[in-house]
Amino acid sequence: MSINRVLTVIALVGLSFSVASAAEKEELQLTNAGGVIVPMAPMASFTPKVERPAILPALYATLGVMQAWDIYSTRAAMQAGAREANPTAVAFTGNAGSMLGLKAVTTASTIFFAERMWKKNKVGAVVMMVAINGATAAVSMHNMRNAKIAAGRK
């Protein structure tokens, strides 16, 4: 036997032990390629970093503005002689502080649930916020129209 064959056998045996050791430590997968056991390349796991779209925080800020406008328009309509049509908000309309607290809790809970939704359905969270902002704007415009009508009756 020549020295080259001896060194080749020693290198292969040493390599096989190192591959087996690495397979145990790093969970390398081995495959049989034509009677020769060779290590498979480790599978790269790539998870792209998903950033929050800029529109979502803007919609949160818009929701705050819409809620403030709703407070203003509700108070204006109430002072002009209109009544609160929302049965869950009737108890809060007599006091500005309680109305502000109600709107703060409503805004915070809406943002909380939009954030939870964003983790699973990004488009759905944006669509939900647009719909809620639109509905709040419609209610506020309705309140302003009622304030104008009620003021005209006086």
N, C-alpha and C positions, 0 to 999 in steps of 0.2 A: 504494500500500500504506500502510495506517495504521500508526502507531507501535505500537498494541496487537498487531497481527499480527507485526510485526518482533520485539517483545519476547517474544511467545509462541513463535515459532520459535527464537529464541536460547535461551530457557529450556528448550525440549524438546531441542535439540541438546546443551546443556550437561548436562542431566539424563541423556541417553542415554550421554554419555561417562563421567559419574560412575557410572552403573549398570554399564557395561561394565568400568570400573576396579575397582569393588567386586566384580563377579562374578569377576574374575581373582584378587583378593586373598582373598576369603572364600568362593569357590566358590558364589556365588549362582546359582541356576538361573533361567533365563529361559523364559518361555512365550509362545506366540502366542495372544493373546486377540482374535479378530475382526480380524486383520490388524495389530494393534498388539502390539509386543513389550513385555512388562511383566515386572518381576522377581517371582519367587515369594517368599513369606515363608519365611525359613529355618526348617527343621524343628528344633524344640527337642528336644534329647536329654536325657531325664530318667532318671537311674538312682537309685532310692531307696537310701538308706543302710540296709543290713541289719545289725541288731544281733544279737549272740549272745543266745540265750534264756537267762534266768537259771537254767534247769534244768540246762544243760550244765555249768557250773562246779560246781554242787552235786553232779552225778553224778560229776565228777572227784574231788571230796573224798570222796564216799561210796566210790568205788573204793579210795582210799587207806586208808580205815577198814576196808573189807572185806579188803584184802590184809594189813593188820596183824592182823586177827582170824584170818585164815588161818594166818599165822605162829604166832600163839599157840595156835590149836587143833591145828595139826600138831605143835608141840612137846609139847603136853599129851598128845596121843594117843601120840606116840613114847615119852615118858617112862613112860606107862602100859603099854607093851609092844606097841602096834600098830606096823605097818610102813607105809611110804610106798607107795601104790599107783601113783602117777604115775612112770613110768620115767624121764622127763626130769628130775624133781625129786629122785630118789633120791640123786644125787651131792651135792646141796646140803643135805640134811637133817641131816647130822652136825655142821654148824657154823652157829651162829646168824648170823654175819656173812655167810656165803655165801648163806644163805636170805634174809636181808634184801636183799642185792645182787640176787638173782634176782627178788624181788618188786618192787624199785625199777625194774629194767629192764623188767619186764613191765608195770608201771603206766605208766611213761613212754612205752613204745611203744604201749600201748593209747590213751593220750591223744593221742599224735602222729597215729595213724591216725584217731581220731575227729575231730580237727581237720581233717584232709584230707577226710574224708567230709563234714563239715559244710559245706564250701565248695560241694559239688555236691548233697548230699542232706541237708538239715537234719533232717527227720523221721527218716531212716534213722540218722543219727548218734545221736540221742536214744534211739531204739529199741535200737540196738546197745549203748549204754552201760547201759541198763536191763537188757538181757539178760545182759551180762557181770557186772554187779553182782549180779543174782539168782543166776547160776551160782556166783559166788564165795561168796555167802552160803550156798547149798545145800551146797557143799563144806565150808565151815567148820562148819556144823551137823552134817554127817556126821562130820567129824573129832571134834567134841565128843562125839557119841554113841559113836563108837569108843573114845574115851578113857574114857568112863564104863563101857562094857562090858569093856574091857581091865583097868581098875582093879578091877572086880568079880571077875575071874578070879584076881587075886593073893591 
